[in-house]
Amino acid sequence: MTNERVLFQPNRFDKLTGKKSWECPLASVTGLEVIDRDSAVAPGGLRTRLGLQTSDGTEKFVVNNLDQKIVELRELLPQLSG
């Protein structure tokens, strides 16, 4: 995350599985959610995921320390504080 946007740069494994770079202006972020590992989004996944809701839909990310990361993101995204 920068002061203007959220971005994702795939690692080597992600690139091999077809993942592409992604970015979104901070102003377009409308919400955060925890996506359960048993959800229809990624059946059989081993980890819960971060759902980043934007004006274009929801992007899903696997992140370490998900609960703490959501707290940190809410602090950095004033439009989500209500």
C-alpha positions in Angstrom: 0.0 0.0 0.0 1.2 3.5 -0.8 -0.3 6.9 0.0 -2.2 6.7 -3.2 -3.0 3.1 -4.0 -3.1 -0.6 -3.0 -1.1 -2.9 -5.2 -0.2 -6.5 -5.6 2.9 -7.8 -7.3 2.9 -11.6 -7.8 5.8 -13.8 -6.7 7.3 -16.5 -8.9 4.7 -19.1 -7.8 1.8 -16.7 -8.4 3.1 -15.9 -11.8 3.3 -19.6 -12.7 -0.4 -19.9 -11.7 -1.4 -17.0 -13.9 -1.6 -14.2 -11.3 -1.1 -10.7 -12.7 -0.1 -7.4 -11.1 -3.0 -5.5 -9.7 -3.6 -2.0 -8.3 -6.4 0.2 -7.1 -6.6 3.8 -5.9 -7.2 4.1 -2.2 -10.3 6.1 -2.7 -11.9 3.1 -4.5 -11.6 0.8 -1.5 -15.0 0.4 0.0 -14.5 -2.4 2.6 -12.5 -5.2 4.0 -13.7 -8.7 4.9 -12.3 -12.1 6.0 -13.1 -14.8 3.4 -13.4 -18.2 5.0 -11.2 -21.0 3.7 -14.4 -23.0 3.1 -16.1 -20.4 1.0 -17.2 -20.9 -2.6 -14.5 -18.3 -3.6 -11.7 -20.8 -3.0 -13.0 -24.2 -2.0 -10.5 -26.4 -0.3 -8.1 -23.5 0.4 -5.9 -23.9 3.4 -6.1 -20.3 4.7 -8.6 -17.6 5.2 -8.2 -14.7 2.9 -8.4 -10.9 2.9 -11.3 -9.6 0.8 -10.6 -6.1 -0.4 -13.9 -4.6 -1.6 -13.5 -1.9 -4.3 -15.9 0.0 -6.6 -15.1 -2.8 -9.2 -15.7 -5.8 -6.9 -13.8 -7.8 -4.4 -10.2 -8.9 -4.7 -8.9 -11.8 -2.6 -5.5 -12.1 -1.1 -3.7 -14.5 1.2 -1.8 -12.5 3.8 0.1 -13.5 7.0 -1.5 -12.4 10.3 -4.8 -11.6 8.7 -6.6 -10.3 11.8 -3.8 -7.8 12.5 -3.5 -6.8 8.9 -7.2 -5.9 8.8 -6.8 -3.7 11.9 -3.8 -2.0 10.3 -5.6 -1.5 7.0 -8.7 0.1 8.7 -6.3 2.6 10.4 -4.8 3.4 7.0 -8.1 3.7 5.1 -10.1 6.5 6.8 -13.1 6.0 4.5 -13.7 2.6 6.2 -14.0 4.0 9.7 -17.6 5.0 9.3 
